Amino acid sequence: MPVYFVAQVEIHDRAGYERYMQEAASAGAPEGMKVLAIDDQPTLLEGKWHGPRTVLLEFPSEGALRSWYDSPAYQSAAKHRWGATTSNAAVIHGIG
């Protein structure tokens, strides 16, 4: 069953976020990971949306997602995102 990594990102240090993006790309994408969406202006239908940048990644399993997210290379890159943004991130389990 696929799982999704969803992040809502408010960038307050563009240079720091760019460094994150470069290092995250260098950390590599695991087999089966798909970038489904990166949107800087999602259309809000209800409630409040933290962001404006929204990122949606698909993984073949939660194990694959956790292996990527918990890897030393990604965690090193993520430190730049944590310093450059206010973010929410979640694992969403797919159906079927």
Long-range contacts (C-beta under 8 A, 24 or more apart in sequence): 1-61, 1-93, 1-94, 1-95, 1-96, 2-58, 2-59, 2-60, 2-61, 2-94, 3-58, 3-59, 3-61, 3-62, 3-64, 3-65, 3-91, 3-92, 3-93, 3-94, 4-36, 4-56, 4-57, 4-58, 4-59, 4-91, 4-92, 4-93, 4-94, 5-55, 5-56, 5-57, 5-59, 5-65, 5-69, 5-89, 5-90, 5-91, 5-92, 6-54, 6-55, 6-56, 6-89, 6-90, 6-92, 7-53, 7-54, 7-55, 7-87, 7-88, 7-89, 7-90, 8-49, 8-50, 8-51, 8-53, 8-54, 8-87, 8-88, 8-89, 9-51, 9-53, 9-54, 9-55, 9-81, 9-85, 9-86, 9-87, 10-50, 10-51, 10-52, 10-53, 10-85, 10-86, 10-87, 11-53, 11-84, 11-85, 12-84, 12-85, 12-86, 13-83, 13-84, 13-85, 14-84, 15-84, 16-80, 16-81, 16-83, 16-84, 16-85, 17-80, 17-81, 17-84, 17-85, 19-80, 19-84, 20-77, 20-78, 20-80, 20-81, 20-84, 23-73, 23-76, 23-77, 23-80, 24-74, 24-77, 24-78, 24-81, 26-73, 26-77, 27-68, 27-71, 27-73, 27-74, 27-76, 27-77, 28-73, 29-68, 30-59, 30-64, 30-67, 30-68, 31-64, 32-59, 32-60, 32-64, 33-57, 33-58, 33-59, 33-64, 33-68, 34-58, 50-86, 50-88, 58-94, 62-91, 62-93, 65-91
